[in-house]
Amino acid sequence: MNKYFIALLLSFCATSVFAQSNCMNSCSQECIKAAQQILVNCSGVTPAPTPSAKTALYHSDSCNDSDLIANLKPGTDCSSQVMTSAQRTWGIKVRGTCYDVSDLETPLACVKFKAASNASATLFYHSDSCQTSELIAAVDESTDCDALSKVVTDRVWGVVTDGQCVDISDADMKAACVRYKDAFVTEKK
């Protein structure tokens, strides 16, 4: 084999490892699969499977796996290119339950629901009985209440905290966010 060809191939393989790590951060399933295949082809090593996230955005009201947009994690960058170039979000899966949410731009869905990837997050509903069709946001200790209140204008009527639906005094998003965010901070002390 030509030594220049080998050098080019090795350079490509080294670049693919970098591409894989960037893809893993972006959460795009297509990107991850492509980068993993390149890594397998270059090194013969099969990478460990990507762990499933507890919260995911879908371009499907029924959260079909083939319509997965992104898995969300607490540190997900909602303004990343993957989010801003994605199709609109129609459904969100939280803790194994699919919610048919009002269709919205994916970066907004990310801001509203990424906290749900924290198992102890509080889910906010525009329903006193926490009807699944009325899920409007999730809050944990890292939620930016100002940013969330700019994208969620619905009032919060009910919350699910510790697995229980609680009918709360109706509150605007910022007040509810601050209240439940502060509860996280208090519990951790």
Contacts in CASP RR format, 6 or more apart in sequence:
PFRMAT RR
TARGET T0000
AUTHOR 0000-0000-0000
METHOD contacts of the structure
MODEL  1
MNKYFIALLLSFCATSVFAQSNCMNSCSQECIKAAQQILVNCSGVTPAPT
PSAKTALYHSDSCNDSDLIANLKPGTDCSSQVMTSAQRTWGIKVRGTCYD
VSDLETPLACVKFKAASNASATLFYHSDSCQTSELIAAVDESTDCDALSK
VVTDRVWGVVTDGQCVDISDADMKAACVRYKDAFVTEKK
9 42 0 8 1.000
12 42 0 8 1.000
13 38 0 8 1.000
13 42 0 8 1.000
13 43 0 8 1.000
16 35 0 8 1.000
16 38 0 8 1.000
16 39 0 8 1.000
16 42 0 8 1.000
17 39 0 8 1.000
17 42 0 8 1.000
17 43 0 8 1.000
19 35 0 8 1.000
19 38 0 8 1.000
20 32 0 8 1.000
20 35 0 8 1.000
20 36 0 8 1.000
20 38 0 8 1.000
20 39 0 8 1.000
20 47 0 8 1.000
22 35 0 8 1.000
23 31 0 8 1.000
23 32 0 8 1.000
23 34 0 8 1.000
23 35 0 8 1.000
24 32 0 8 1.000
24 35 0 8 1.000
24 50 0 8 1.000
26 80 0 8 1.000
26 81 0 8 1.000
26 82 0 8 1.000
27 53 0 8 1.000
27 70 0 8 1.000
27 71 0 8 1.000
27 72 0 8 1.000
27 73 0 8 1.000
27 76 0 8 1.000
27 82 0 8 1.000
28 70 0 8 1.000
28 82 0 8 1.000
29 68 0 8 1.000
29 70 0 8 1.000
31 82 0 8 1.000
32 50 0 8 1.000
36 46 0 8 1.000
36 47 0 8 1.000
39 45 0 8 1.000
39 47 0 8 1.000
40 46 0 8 1.000
40 47 0 8 1.000
50 71 0 8 1.000
52 71 0 8 1.000
53 71 0 8 1.000
53 72 0 8 1.000
53 73 0 8 1.000
53 117 0 8 1.000
54 94 0 8 1.000
54 95 0 8 1.000
54 96 0 8 1.000
54 116 0 8 1.000
54 117 0 8 1.000
54 119 0 8 1.000
55 71 0 8 1.000
55 72 0 8 1.000
55 73 0 8 1.000
55 92 0 8 1.000
55 93 0 8 1.000
55 94 0 8 1.000
55 95 0 8 1.000
55 113 0 8 1.000
55 114 0 8 1.000
55 116 0 8 1.000
55 117 0 8 1.000
55 138 0 8 1.000
56 63 0 8 1.000
56 68 0 8 1.000
56 69 0 8 1.000
56 70 0 8 1.000
56 71 0 8 1.000
56 72 0 8 1.000
56 92 0 8 1.000
56 93 0 8 1.000
57 68 0 8 1.000
57 69 0 8 1.000
57 70 0 8 1.000
57 72 0 8 1.000
57 86 0 8 1.000
57 89 0 8 1.000
57 91 0 8 1.000
57 92 0 8 1.000
57 106 0 8 1.000
57 109 0 8 1.000
57 110 0 8 1.000
57 113 0 8 1.000
58 64 0 8 1.000
58 67 0 8 1.000
58 68 0 8 1.000
58 69 0 8 1.000
58 89 0 8 1.000
58 90 0 8 1.000
58 91 0 8 1.000
58 92 0 8 1.000
58 93 0 8 1.000
58 98 0 8 1.000
59 67 0 8 1.000
59 69 0 8 1.000
59 86 0 8 1.000
59 87 0 8 1.000
59 88 0 8 1.000
59 89 0 8 1.000
59 90 0 8 1.000
60 66 0 8 1.000
60 67 0 8 1.000
60 90 0 8 1.000
60 91 0 8 1.000
61 90 0 8 1.000
61 91 0 8 1.000
61 100 0 8 1.000
62 91 0 8 1.000
62 98 0 8 1.000
62 100 0 8 1.000
63 91 0 8 1.000
63 92 0 8 1.000
63 93 0 8 1.000
63 98 0 8 1.000
67 90 0 8 1.000
69 86 0 8 1.000
69 87 0 8 1.000
69 89 0 8 1.000
69 106 0 8 1.000
70 76 0 8 1.000
70 82 0 8 1.000
70 83 0 8 1.000
70 86 0 8 1.000
70 106 0 8 1.000
70 110 0 8 1.000
72 110 0 8 1.000
72 113 0 8 1.000
72 114 0 8 1.000
72 116 0 8 1.000
72 117 0 8 1.000
73 114 0 8 1.000
73 117 0 8 1.000
74 114 0 8 1.000
74 115 0 8 1.000
74 117 0 8 1.000
74 118 0 8 1.000
74 140 0 8 1.000
74 142 0 8 1.000
75 114 0 8 1.000
75 142 0 8 1.000
76 83 0 8 1.000
76 110 0 8 1.000
76 114 0 8 1.000
76 117 0 8 1.000
77 83 0 8 1.000
78 107 0 8 1.000
78 110 0 8 1.000
78 111 0 8 1.000
78 114 0 8 1.000
79 107 0 8 1.000
83 106 0 8 1.000
83 107 0 8 1.000
83 110 0 8 1.000
84 106 0 8 1.000
84 107 0 8 1.000
86 106 0 8 1.000
87 106 0 8 1.000
88 103 0 8 1.000
88 104 0 8 1.000
88 105 0 8 1.000
88 106 0 8 1.000
89 101 0 8 1.000
89 103 0 8 1.000
89 104 0 8 1.000
89 105 0 8 1.000
89 106 0 8 1.000
89 108 0 8 1.000
89 109 0 8 1.000
90 100 0 8 1.000
90 101 0 8 1.000
90 103 0 8 1.000
91 98 0 8 1.000
91 99 0 8 1.000
91 100 0 8 1.000
91 101 0 8 1.000
92 98 0 8 1.000
92 99 0 8 1.000
92 101 0 8 1.000
92 109 0 8 1.000
92 113 0 8 1.000
92 116 0 8 1.000
92 135 0 8 1.000
93 99 0 8 1.000
94 113 0 8 1.000
94 116 0 8 1.000
94 123 0 8 1.000
94 135 0 8 1.000
94 138 0 8 1.000
95 116 0 8 1.000
95 119 0 8 1.000
97 132 0 8 1.000
99 132 0 8 1.000
99 133 0 8 1.000
99 135 0 8 1.000
100 132 0 8 1.000
100 133 0 8 1.000
101 109 0 8 1.000
101 135 0 8 1.000
104 112 0 8 1.000
108 151 0 8 1.000
111 147 0 8 1.000
111 148 0 8 1.000
111 151 0 8 1.000
112 136 0 8 1.000
112 137 0 8 1.000
112 138 0 8 1.000
112 148 0 8 1.000
112 151 0 8 1.000
112 152 0 8 1.000
113 137 0 8 1.000
113 138 0 8 1.000
114 138 0 8 1.000
115 121 0 8 1.000
115 137 0 8 1.000
115 138 0 8 1.000
115 139 0 8 1.000
115 140 0 8 1.000
115 142 0 8 1.000
115 143 0 8 1.000
116 123 0 8 1.000
116 138 0 8 1.000
118 138 0 8 1.000
118 140 0 8 1.000
118 141 0 8 1.000
118 142 0 8 1.000
120 140 0 8 1.000
120 162 0 8 1.000
120 184 0 8 1.000
121 138 0 8 1.000
121 139 0 8 1.000
121 140 0 8 1.000
122 138 0 8 1.000
122 139 0 8 1.000
122 140 0 8 1.000
122 159 0 8 1.000
122 160 0 8 1.000
122 161 0 8 1.000
122 180 0 8 1.000
122 183 0 8 1.000
123 130 0 8 1.000
123 135 0 8 1.000
123 137 0 8 1.000
123 138 0 8 1.000
123 159 0 8 1.000
123 160 0 8 1.000
123 161 0 8 1.000
124 135 0 8 1.000
124 136 0 8 1.000
124 137 0 8 1.000
124 138 0 8 1.000
124 139 0 8 1.000
124 152 0 8 1.000
124 156 0 8 1.000
124 158 0 8 1.000
124 159 0 8 1.000
124 173 0 8 1.000
124 176 0 8 1.000
124 177 0 8 1.000
124 180 0 8 1.000
125 131 0 8 1.000
125 134 0 8 1.000
125 135 0 8 1.000
125 136 0 8 1.000
125 156 0 8 1.000
125 157 0 8 1.000
125 158 0 8 1.000
125 159 0 8 1.000
125 160 0 8 1.000
125 165 0 8 1.000
126 134 0 8 1.000
126 136 0 8 1.000
126 154 0 8 1.000
126 155 0 8 1.000
126 156 0 8 1.000
126 157 0 8 1.000
127 133 0 8 1.000
127 134 0 8 1.000
127 157 0 8 1.000
127 158 0 8 1.000
128 157 0 8 1.000
128 158 0 8 1.000
128 167 0 8 1.000
129 158 0 8 1.000
129 165 0 8 1.000
129 167 0 8 1.000
130 158 0 8 1.000
130 159 0 8 1.000
130 160 0 8 1.000
130 165 0 8 1.000
134 157 0 8 1.000
136 152 0 8 1.000
136 154 0 8 1.000
136 156 0 8 1.000
136 173 0 8 1.000
137 148 0 8 1.000
137 152 0 8 1.000
137 156 0 8 1.000
137 173 0 8 1.000
137 177 0 8 1.000
139 145 0 8 1.000
139 148 0 8 1.000
139 176 0 8 1.000
139 177 0 8 1.000
139 180 0 8 1.000
139 181 0 8 1.000
140 181 0 8 1.000
140 184 0 8 1.000
141 181 0 8 1.000
141 184 0 8 1.000
141 185 0 8 1.000
141 188 0 8 1.000
143 177 0 8 1.000
143 181 0 8 1.000
145 173 0 8 1.000
145 174 0 8 1.000
145 177 0 8 1.000
145 178 0 8 1.000
145 181 0 8 1.000
146 174 0 8 1.000
148 173 0 8 1.000
148 174 0 8 1.000
148 177 0 8 1.000
149 172 0 8 1.000
149 173 0 8 1.000
149 174 0 8 1.000
149 177 0 8 1.000
152 173 0 8 1.000
153 173 0 8 1.000
154 173 0 8 1.000
155 170 0 8 1.000
155 171 0 8 1.000
155 172 0 8 1.000
155 173 0 8 1.000
156 168 0 8 1.000
156 170 0 8 1.000
156 171 0 8 1.000
156 172 0 8 1.000
156 173 0 8 1.000
156 176 0 8 1.000
157 167 0 8 1.000
157 168 0 8 1.000
157 170 0 8 1.000
158 165 0 8 1.000
158 166 0 8 1.000
158 167 0 8 1.000
158 168 0 8 1.000
159 165 0 8 1.000
159 166 0 8 1.000
159 168 0 8 1.000
159 176 0 8 1.000
159 180 0 8 1.000
160 166 0 8 1.000
161 180 0 8 1.000
161 183 0 8 1.000
168 176 0 8 1.000
171 179 0 8 1.000
END
